[in-house]
Amino acid sequence: MKLKEILGLKFEGDKYRSGTIRNWFDGNSRKSENSGSVREQLRSYITGTTVQKEIADKKDFRAFAVVIVGSRQILMREMGRDGEWVGGFQLA
């Protein structure tokens, strides 16, 4: 399965998520309560005081959101210390 196909997969019958995987990661859809929830959760963690204190003097900082899709697809995206995505989605 290609990256574009994976990002287009929809949550069906899921009690906590709806829409596509792409929308769940970083969407702005008003139709879905969980739109962009992965981005917002990771951003909140990274920009929080505890993490910011730990990384203040360190130049090497990397944070990733990783999701296993099915039994063989690993989808990931990197976020920088400022809480913004670095680059696009990748398959590992």
Phi and psi restraints in degrees (range 20) as a CNS / XPLOR table:
assign (resid 1 and name C) (resid 2 and name N)
       (resid 2 and name CA) (resid 2 and name C) 1.0 -86.5 20.0 2
assign (resid 2 and name N) (resid 2 and name CA)
       (resid 2 and name C) (resid 3 and name N) 1.0 161.0 20.0 2
assign (resid 2 and name C) (resid 3 and name N)
       (resid 3 and name CA) (resid 3 and name C) 1.0 -54.5 20.0 2
assign (resid 3 and name N) (resid 3 and name CA)
       (resid 3 and name C) (resid 4 and name N) 1.0 -46.8 20.0 2
assign (resid 3 and name C) (resid 4 and name N)
       (resid 4 and name CA) (resid 4 and name C) 1.0 -60.2 20.0 2
assign (resid 4 and name N) (resid 4 and name CA)
       (resid 4 and name C) (resid 5 and name N) 1.0 -38.8 20.0 2
assign (resid 4 and name C) (resid 5 and name N)
       (resid 5 and name CA) (resid 5 and name C) 1.0 -67.4 20.0 2
assign (resid 5 and name N) (resid 5 and name CA)
       (resid 5 and name C) (resid 6 and name N) 1.0 -41.5 20.0 2
assign (resid 5 and name C) (resid 6 and name N)
       (resid 6 and name CA) (resid 6 and name C) 1.0 -64.1 20.0 2
assign (resid 6 and name N) (resid 6 and name CA)
       (resid 6 and name C) (resid 7 and name N) 1.0 -44.6 20.0 2
assign (resid 6 and name C) (resid 7 and name N)
       (resid 7 and name CA) (resid 7 and name C) 1.0 -64.0 20.0 2
assign (resid 7 and name N) (resid 7 and name CA)
       (resid 7 and name C) (resid 8 and name N) 1.0 -24.7 20.0 2
assign (resid 7 and name C) (resid 8 and name N)
       (resid 8 and name CA) (resid 8 and name C) 1.0 -88.0 20.0 2
assign (resid 8 and name N) (resid 8 and name CA)
       (resid 8 and name C) (resid 9 and name N) 1.0 -5.2 20.0 2
assign (resid 8 and name C) (resid 9 and name N)
       (resid 9 and name CA) (resid 9 and name C) 1.0 -62.6 20.0 2
assign (resid 9 and name N) (resid 9 and name CA)
       (resid 9 and name C) (resid 10 and name N) 1.0 140.2 20.0 2
assign (resid 9 and name C) (resid 10 and name N)
       (resid 10 and name CA) (resid 10 and name C) 1.0 -104.8 20.0 2
assign (resid 10 and name N) (resid 10 and name CA)
       (resid 10 and name C) (resid 11 and name N) 1.0 146.1 20.0 2
assign (resid 10 and name C) (resid 11 and name N)
       (resid 11 and name CA) (resid 11 and name C) 1.0 -79.4 20.0 2
assign (resid 11 and name N) (resid 11 and name CA)
       (resid 11 and name C) (resid 12 and name N) 1.0 121.7 20.0 2
assign (resid 11 and name C) (resid 12 and name N)
       (resid 12 and name CA) (resid 12 and name C) 1.0 -124.9 20.0 2
assign (resid 12 and name N) (resid 12 and name CA)
       (resid 12 and name C) (resid 13 and name N) 1.0 131.7 20.0 2
assign (resid 12 and name C) (resid 13 and name N)
       (resid 13 and name CA) (resid 13 and name C) 1.0 71.9 20.0 2
assign (resid 13 and name N) (resid 13 and name CA)
       (resid 13 and name C) (resid 14 and name N) 1.0 15.3 20.0 2
assign (resid 13 and name C) (resid 14 and name N)
       (resid 14 and name CA) (resid 14 and name C) 1.0 -93.9 20.0 2
assign (resid 14 and name N) (resid 14 and name CA)
       (resid 14 and name C) (resid 15 and name N) 1.0 127.0 20.0 2
assign (resid 14 and name C) (resid 15 and name N)
       (resid 15 and name CA) (resid 15 and name C) 1.0 -70.4 20.0 2
assign (resid 15 and name N) (resid 15 and name CA)
       (resid 15 and name C) (resid 16 and name N) 1.0 -26.6 20.0 2
assign (resid 15 and name C) (resid 16 and name N)
       (resid 16 and name CA) (resid 16 and name C) 1.0 -110.3 20.0 2
assign (resid 16 and name N) (resid 16 and name CA)
       (resid 16 and name C) (resid 17 and name N) 1.0 -15.0 20.0 2
assign (resid 16 and name C) (resid 17 and name N)
       (resid 17 and name CA) (resid 17 and name C) 1.0 -132.5 20.0 2
assign (resid 17 and name N) (resid 17 and name CA)
       (resid 17 and name C) (resid 18 and name N) 1.0 151.9 20.0 2
assign (resid 17 and name C) (resid 18 and name N)
       (resid 18 and name CA) (resid 18 and name C) 1.0 -146.6 20.0 2
assign (resid 18 and name N) (resid 18 and name CA)
       (resid 18 and name C) (resid 19 and name N) 1.0 170.1 20.0 2
assign (resid 18 and name C) (resid 19 and name N)
       (resid 19 and name CA) (resid 19 and name C) 1.0 81.7 20.0 2
assign (resid 19 and name N) (resid 19 and name CA)
       (resid 19 and name C) (resid 20 and name N) 1.0 -158.5 20.0 2
assign (resid 19 and name C) (resid 20 and name N)
       (resid 20 and name CA) (resid 20 and name C) 1.0 -98.1 20.0 2
assign (resid 20 and name N) (resid 20 and name CA)
       (resid 20 and name C) (resid 21 and name N) 1.0 167.9 20.0 2
assign (resid 20 and name C) (resid 21 and name N)
       (resid 21 and name CA) (resid 21 and name C) 1.0 -62.5 20.0 2
assign (resid 21 and name N) (resid 21 and name CA)
       (resid 21 and name C) (resid 22 and name N) 1.0 -41.8 20.0 2
assign (resid 21 and name C) (resid 22 and name N)
       (resid 22 and name CA) (resid 22 and name C) 1.0 -59.2 20.0 2
assign (resid 22 and name N) (resid 22 and name CA)
       (resid 22 and name C) (resid 23 and name N) 1.0 -45.2 20.0 2
assign (resid 22 and name C) (resid 23 and name N)
       (resid 23 and name CA) (resid 23 and name C) 1.0 -64.0 20.0 2
assign (resid 23 and name N) (resid 23 and name CA)
       (resid 23 and name C) (resid 24 and name N) 1.0 -38.6 20.0 2
assign (resid 23 and name C) (resid 24 and name N)
       (resid 24 and name CA) (resid 24 and name C) 1.0 -62.6 20.0 2
assign (resid 24 and name N) (resid 24 and name CA)
       (resid 24 and name C) (resid 25 and name N) 1.0 -40.5 20.0 2
assign (resid 24 and name C) (resid 25 and name N)
       (resid 25 and name CA) (resid 25 and name C) 1.0 -69.0 20.0 2
assign (resid 25 and name N) (resid 25 and name CA)
       (resid 25 and name C) (resid 26 and name N) 1.0 -54.1 20.0 2
assign (resid 25 and name C) (resid 26 and name N)
       (resid 26 and name CA) (resid 26 and name C) 1.0 -149.5 20.0 2
assign (resid 26 and name N) (resid 26 and name CA)
       (resid 26 and name C) (resid 27 and name N) 1.0 31.4 20.0 2
assign (resid 26 and name C) (resid 27 and name N)
       (resid 27 and name CA) (resid 27 and name C) 1.0 -79.2 20.0 2
assign (resid 27 and name N) (resid 27 and name CA)
       (resid 27 and name C) (resid 28 and name N) 1.0 168.4 20.0 2
assign (resid 27 and name C) (resid 28 and name N)
       (resid 28 and name CA) (resid 28 and name C) 1.0 -125.2 20.0 2
assign (resid 28 and name N) (resid 28 and name CA)
       (resid 28 and name C) (resid 29 and name N) 1.0 26.2 20.0 2
assign (resid 28 and name C) (resid 29 and name N)
       (resid 29 and name CA) (resid 29 and name C) 1.0 -72.6 20.0 2
assign (resid 29 and name N) (resid 29 and name CA)
       (resid 29 and name C) (resid 30 and name N) 1.0 134.4 20.0 2
assign (resid 29 and name C) (resid 30 and name N)
       (resid 30 and name CA) (resid 30 and name C) 1.0 -85.9 20.0 2
assign (resid 30 and name N) (resid 30 and name CA)
       (resid 30 and name C) (resid 31 and name N) 1.0 -11.2 20.0 2
assign (resid 30 and name C) (resid 31 and name N)
       (resid 31 and name CA) (resid 31 and name C) 1.0 -73.0 20.0 2
assign (resid 31 and name N) (resid 31 and name CA)
       (resid 31 and name C) (resid 32 and name N) 1.0 -25.1 20.0 2
assign (resid 31 and name C) (resid 32 and name N)
       (resid 32 and name CA) (resid 32 and name C) 1.0 -118.5 20.0 2
assign (resid 32 and name N) (resid 32 and name CA)
       (resid 32 and name C) (resid 33 and name N) 1.0 127.2 20.0 2
assign (resid 32 and name C) (resid 33 and name N)
       (resid 33 and name CA) (resid 33 and name C) 1.0 -63.9 20.0 2
assign (resid 33 and name N) (resid 33 and name CA)
       (resid 33 and name C) (resid 34 and name N) 1.0 -30.5 20.0 2
assign (resid 33 and name C) (resid 34 and name N)
       (resid 34 and name CA) (resid 34 and name C) 1.0 -96.6 20.0 2
assign (resid 34 and name N) (resid 34 and name CA)
       (resid 34 and name C) (resid 35 and name N) 1.0 14.2 20.0 2
assign (resid 34 and name C) (resid 35 and name N)
       (resid 35 and name CA) (resid 35 and name C) 1.0 -61.8 20.0 2
assign (resid 35 and name N) (resid 35 and name CA)
       (resid 35 and name C) (resid 36 and name N) 1.0 120.9 20.0 2
assign (resid 35 and name C) (resid 36 and name N)
       (resid 36 and name CA) (resid 36 and name C) 1.0 76.4 20.0 2
assign (resid 36 and name N) (resid 36 and name CA)
       (resid 36 and name C) (resid 37 and name N) 1.0 14.6 20.0 2
assign (resid 36 and name C) (resid 37 and name N)
       (resid 37 and name CA) (resid 37 and name C) 1.0 -67.8 20.0 2
assign (resid 37 and name N) (resid 37 and name CA)
       (resid 37 and name C) (resid 38 and name N) 1.0 -31.3 20.0 2
assign (resid 37 and name C) (resid 38 and name N)
       (resid 38 and name CA) (resid 38 and name C) 1.0 -65.0 20.0 2
assign (resid 38 and name N) (resid 38 and name CA)
       (resid 38 and name C) (resid 39 and name N) 1.0 -46.7 20.0 2
assign (resid 38 and name C) (resid 39 and name N)
       (resid 39 and name CA) (resid 39 and name C) 1.0 -59.3 20.0 2
assign (resid 39 and name N) (resid 39 and name CA)
       (resid 39 and name C) (resid 40 and name N) 1.0 -47.6 20.0 2
assign (resid 39 and name C) (resid 40 and name N)
       (resid 40 and name CA) (resid 40 and name C) 1.0 -66.9 20.0 2
assign (resid 40 and name N) (resid 40 and name CA)
       (resid 40 and name C) (resid 41 and name N) 1.0 -38.7 20.0 2
assign (resid 40 and name C) (resid 41 and name N)
       (resid 41 and name CA) (resid 41 and name C) 1.0 -65.7 20.0 2
assign (resid 41 and name N) (resid 41 and name CA)
       (resid 41 and name C) (resid 42 and name N) 1.0 -46.7 20.0 2
assign (resid 41 and name C) (resid 42 and name N)
       (resid 42 and name CA) (resid 42 and name C) 1.0 -66.6 20.0 2
assign (resid 42 and name N) (resid 42 and name CA)
       (resid 42 and name C) (resid 43 and name N) 1.0 -40.8 20.0 2
assign (resid 42 and name C) (resid 43 and name N)
       (resid 43 and name CA) (resid 43 and name C) 1.0 -61.5 20.0 2
assign (resid 43 and name N) (resid 43 and name CA)
       (resid 43 and name C) (resid 44 and name N) 1.0 -43.2 20.0 2
assign (resid 43 and name C) (resid 44 and name N)
       (resid 44 and name CA) (resid 44 and name C) 1.0 -61.2 20.0 2
assign (resid 44 and name N) (resid 44 and name CA)
       (resid 44 and name C) (resid 45 and name N) 1.0 -41.5 20.0 2
assign (resid 44 and name C) (resid 45 and name N)
       (resid 45 and name CA) (resid 45 and name C) 1.0 -66.4 20.0 2
assign (resid 45 and name N) (resid 45 and name CA)
       (resid 45 and name C) (resid 46 and name N) 1.0 -48.1 20.0 2
assign (resid 45 and name C) (resid 46 and name N)
       (resid 46 and name CA) (resid 46 and name C) 1.0 -65.9 20.0 2
assign (resid 46 and name N) (resid 46 and name CA)
       (resid 46 and name C) (resid 47 and name N) 1.0 -41.7 20.0 2
assign (resid 46 and name C) (resid 47 and name N)
       (resid 47 and name CA) (resid 47 and name C) 1.0 -85.5 20.0 2
assign (resid 47 and name N) (resid 47 and name CA)
       (resid 47 and name C) (resid 48 and name N) 1.0 -1.0 20.0 2
assign (resid 47 and name C) (resid 48 and name N)
       (resid 48 and name CA) (resid 48 and name C) 1.0 -67.5 20.0 2
assign (resid 48 and name N) (resid 48 and name CA)
       (resid 48 and name C) (resid 49 and name N) 1.0 158.3 20.0 2
assign (resid 48 and name C) (resid 49 and name N)
       (resid 49 and name CA) (resid 49 and name C) 1.0 -62.4 20.0 2
assign (resid 49 and name N) (resid 49 and name CA)
       (resid 49 and name C) (resid 50 and name N) 1.0 -39.1 20.0 2
assign (resid 49 and name C) (resid 50 and name N)
       (resid 50 and name CA) (resid 50 and name C) 1.0 -61.3 20.0 2
assign (resid 50 and name N) (resid 50 and name CA)
       (resid 50 and name C) (resid 51 and name N) 1.0 -50.2 20.0 2
assign (resid 50 and name C) (resid 51 and name N)
       (resid 51 and name CA) (resid 51 and name C) 1.0 -68.2 20.0 2
assign (resid 51 and name N) (resid 51 and name CA)
       (resid 51 and name C) (resid 52 and name N) 1.0 -41.9 20.0 2
assign (resid 51 and name C) (resid 52 and name N)
       (resid 52 and name CA) (resid 52 and name C) 1.0 -61.3 20.0 2
assign (resid 52 and name N) (resid 52 and name CA)
       (resid 52 and name C) (resid 53 and name N) 1.0 -36.6 20.0 2
assign (resid 52 and name C) (resid 53 and name N)
       (resid 53 and name CA) (resid 53 and name C) 1.0 -64.6 20.0 2
assign (resid 53 and name N) (resid 53 and name CA)
       (resid 53 and name C) (resid 54 and name N) 1.0 -41.5 20.0 2
assign (resid 53 and name C) (resid 54 and name N)
       (resid 54 and name CA) (resid 54 and name C) 1.0 -67.3 20.0 2
assign (resid 54 and name N) (resid 54 and name CA)
       (resid 54 and name C) (resid 55 and name N) 1.0 -34.3 20.0 2
assign (resid 54 and name C) (resid 55 and name N)
       (resid 55 and name CA) (resid 55 and name C) 1.0 -100.1 20.0 2
assign (resid 55 and name N) (resid 55 and name CA)
       (resid 55 and name C) (resid 56 and name N) 1.0 2.5 20.0 2
assign (resid 55 and name C) (resid 56 and name N)
       (resid 56 and name CA) (resid 56 and name C) 1.0 -53.7 20.0 2
assign (resid 56 and name N) (resid 56 and name CA)
       (resid 56 and name C) (resid 57 and name N) 1.0 -45.4 20.0 2
assign (resid 56 and name C) (resid 57 and name N)
       (resid 57 and name CA) (resid 57 and name C) 1.0 -101.4 20.0 2
assign (resid 57 and name N) (resid 57 and name CA)
       (resid 57 and name C) (resid 58 and name N) 1.0 -3.5 20.0 2
assign (resid 57 and name C) (resid 58 and name N)
       (resid 58 and name CA) (resid 58 and name C) 1.0 -96.8 20.0 2
assign (resid 58 and name N) (resid 58 and name CA)
       (resid 58 and name C) (resid 59 and name N) 1.0 130.9 20.0 2
assign (resid 58 and name C) (resid 59 and name N)
       (resid 59 and name CA) (resid 59 and name C) 1.0 -84.6 20.0 2
assign (resid 59 and name N) (resid 59 and name CA)
       (resid 59 and name C) (resid 60 and name N) 1.0 -28.4 20.0 2
assign (resid 59 and name C) (resid 60 and name N)
       (resid 60 and name CA) (resid 60 and name C) 1.0 -90.4 20.0 2
assign (resid 60 and name N) (resid 60 and name CA)
       (resid 60 and name C) (resid 61 and name N) 1.0 102.4 20.0 2
assign (resid 60 and name C) (resid 61 and name N)
       (resid 61 and name CA) (resid 61 and name C) 1.0 -138.3 20.0 2
assign (resid 61 and name N) (resid 61 and name CA)
       (resid 61 and name C) (resid 62 and name N) 1.0 129.6 20.0 2
assign (resid 61 and name C) (resid 62 and name N)
       (resid 62 and name CA) (resid 62 and name C) 1.0 -140.3 20.0 2
assign (resid 62 and name N) (resid 62 and name CA)
       (resid 62 and name C) (resid 63 and name N) 1.0 134.2 20.0 2
assign (resid 62 and name C) (resid 63 and name N)
       (resid 63 and name CA) (resid 63 and name C) 1.0 -129.7 20.0 2
assign (resid 63 and name N) (resid 63 and name CA)
       (resid 63 and name C) (resid 64 and name N) 1.0 138.3 20.0 2
assign (resid 63 and name C) (resid 64 and name N)
       (resid 64 and name CA) (resid 64 and name C) 1.0 -130.5 20.0 2
assign (resid 64 and name N) (resid 64 and name CA)
       (resid 64 and name C) (resid 65 and name N) 1.0 144.6 20.0 2
assign (resid 64 and name C) (resid 65 and name N)
       (resid 65 and name CA) (resid 65 and name C) 1.0 -102.7 20.0 2
assign (resid 65 and name N) (resid 65 and name CA)
       (resid 65 and name C) (resid 66 and name N) 1.0 124.5 20.0 2
assign (resid 65 and name C) (resid 66 and name N)
       (resid 66 and name CA) (resid 66 and name C) 1.0 -126.9 20.0 2
assign (resid 66 and name N) (resid 66 and name CA)
       (resid 66 and name C) (resid 67 and name N) 1.0 132.9 20.0 2
assign (resid 66 and name C) (resid 67 and name N)
       (resid 67 and name CA) (resid 67 and name C) 1.0 -132.0 20.0 2
assign (resid 67 and name N) (resid 67 and name CA)
       (resid 67 and name C) (resid 68 and name N) 1.0 133.0 20.0 2
assign (resid 67 and name C) (resid 68 and name N)
       (resid 68 and name CA) (resid 68 and name C) 1.0 -95.8 20.0 2
assign (resid 68 and name N) (resid 68 and name CA)
       (resid 68 and name C) (resid 69 and name N) 1.0 122.3 20.0 2
assign (resid 68 and name C) (resid 69 and name N)
       (resid 69 and name CA) (resid 69 and name C) 1.0 -108.7 20.0 2
assign (resid 69 and name N) (resid 69 and name CA)
       (resid 69 and name C) (resid 70 and name N) 1.0 118.1 20.0 2
assign (resid 69 and name C) (resid 70 and name N)
       (resid 70 and name CA) (resid 70 and name C) 1.0 68.3 20.0 2
assign (resid 70 and name N) (resid 70 and name CA)
       (resid 70 and name C) (resid 71 and name N) 1.0 -143.5 20.0 2
assign (resid 70 and name C) (resid 71 and name N)
       (resid 71 and name CA) (resid 71 and name C) 1.0 -106.0 20.0 2
assign (resid 71 and name N) (resid 71 and name CA)
       (resid 71 and name C) (resid 72 and name N) 1.0 -7.3 20.0 2
assign (resid 71 and name C) (resid 72 and name N)
       (resid 72 and name CA) (resid 72 and name C) 1.0 -138.6 20.0 2
assign (resid 72 and name N) (resid 72 and name CA)
       (resid 72 and name C) (resid 73 and name N) 1.0 -1.2 20.0 2
assign (resid 72 and name C) (resid 73 and name N)
       (resid 73 and name CA) (resid 73 and name C) 1.0 -108.7 20.0 2
assign (resid 73 and name N) (resid 73 and name CA)
       (resid 73 and name C) (resid 74 and name N) 1.0 125.4 20.0 2
assign (resid 73 and name C) (resid 74 and name N)
       (resid 74 and name CA) (resid 74 and name C) 1.0 -115.9 20.0 2
assign (resid 74 and name N) (resid 74 and name CA)
       (resid 74 and name C) (resid 75 and name N) 1.0 116.2 20.0 2
assign (resid 74 and name C) (resid 75 and name N)
       (resid 75 and name CA) (resid 75 and name C) 1.0 -104.9 20.0 2
assign (resid 75 and name N) (resid 75 and name CA)
       (resid 75 and name C) (resid 76 and name N) 1.0 133.5 20.0 2
assign (resid 75 and name C) (resid 76 and name N)
       (resid 76 and name CA) (resid 76 and name C) 1.0 -143.6 20.0 2
assign (resid 76 and name N) (resid 76 and name CA)
       (resid 76 and name C) (resid 77 and name N) 1.0 157.2 20.0 2
assign (resid 76 and name C) (resid 77 and name N)
       (resid 77 and name CA) (resid 77 and name C) 1.0 -148.4 20.0 2
assign (resid 77 and name N) (resid 77 and name CA)
       (resid 77 and name C) (resid 78 and name N) 1.0 138.9 20.0 2
assign (resid 77 and name C) (resid 78 and name N)
       (resid 78 and name CA) (resid 78 and name C) 1.0 -98.1 20.0 2
assign (resid 78 and name N) (resid 78 and name CA)
       (resid 78 and name C) (resid 79 and name N) 1.0 144.1 20.0 2
assign (resid 78 and name C) (resid 79 and name N)
       (resid 79 and name CA) (resid 79 and name C) 1.0 -124.4 20.0 2
assign (resid 79 and name N) (resid 79 and name CA)
       (resid 79 and name C) (resid 80 and name N) 1.0 138.3 20.0 2
assign (resid 79 and name C) (resid 80 and name N)
       (resid 80 and name CA) (resid 80 and name C) 1.0 -84.3 20.0 2
assign (resid 80 and name N) (resid 80 and name CA)
       (resid 80 and name C) (resid 81 and name N) 1.0 175.5 20.0 2
assign (resid 80 and name C) (resid 81 and name N)
       (resid 81 and name CA) (resid 81 and name C) 1.0 -64.3 20.0 2
assign (resid 81 and name N) (resid 81 and name CA)
       (resid 81 and name C) (resid 82 and name N) 1.0 -16.5 20.0 2
assign (resid 81 and name C) (resid 82 and name N)
       (resid 82 and name CA) (resid 82 and name C) 1.0 -89.1 20.0 2
assign (resid 82 and name N) (resid 82 and name CA)
       (resid 82 and name C) (resid 83 and name N) 1.0 -0.5 20.0 2
assign (resid 82 and name C) (resid 83 and name N)
       (resid 83 and name CA) (resid 83 and name C) 1.0 85.3 20.0 2
assign (resid 83 and name N) (resid 83 and name CA)
       (resid 83 and name C) (resid 84 and name N) 1.0 16.1 20.0 2
assign (resid 83 and name C) (resid 84 and name N)
       (resid 84 and name CA) (resid 84 and name C) 1.0 -111.9 20.0 2
assign (resid 84 and name N) (resid 84 and name CA)
       (resid 84 and name C) (resid 85 and name N) 1.0 148.0 20.0 2
assign (resid 84 and name C) (resid 85 and name N)
       (resid 85 and name CA) (resid 85 and name C) 1.0 -62.3 20.0 2
assign (resid 85 and name N) (resid 85 and name CA)
       (resid 85 and name C) (resid 86 and name N) 1.0 144.3 20.0 2
assign (resid 85 and name C) (resid 86 and name N)
       (resid 86 and name CA) (resid 86 and name C) 1.0 -112.0 20.0 2
assign (resid 86 and name N) (resid 86 and name CA)
       (resid 86 and name C) (resid 87 and name N) 1.0 110.7 20.0 2
assign (resid 86 and name C) (resid 87 and name N)
       (resid 87 and name CA) (resid 87 and name C) 1.0 72.3 20.0 2
assign (resid 87 and name N) (resid 87 and name CA)
       (resid 87 and name C) (resid 88 and name N) 1.0 -165.2 20.0 2
assign (resid 87 and name C) (resid 88 and name N)
       (resid 88 and name CA) (resid 88 and name C) 1.0 -107.2 20.0 2
assign (resid 88 and name N) (resid 88 and name CA)
       (resid 88 and name C) (resid 89 and name N) 1.0 -168.1 20.0 2
assign (resid 88 and name C) (resid 89 and name N)
       (resid 89 and name CA) (resid 89 and name C) 1.0 -70.5 20.0 2
assign (resid 89 and name N) (resid 89 and name CA)
       (resid 89 and name C) (resid 90 and name N) 1.0 149.7 20.0 2
assign (resid 89 and name C) (resid 90 and name N)
       (resid 90 and name CA) (resid 90 and name C) 1.0 -136.6 20.0 2
assign (resid 90 and name N) (resid 90 and name CA)
       (resid 90 and name C) (resid 91 and name N) 1.0 148.8 20.0 2
assign (resid 90 and name C) (resid 91 and name N)
       (resid 91 and name CA) (resid 91 and name C) 1.0 -100.1 20.0 2
assign (resid 91 and name N) (resid 91 and name CA)
       (resid 91 and name C) (resid 92 and name N) 1.0 130.5 20.0 2
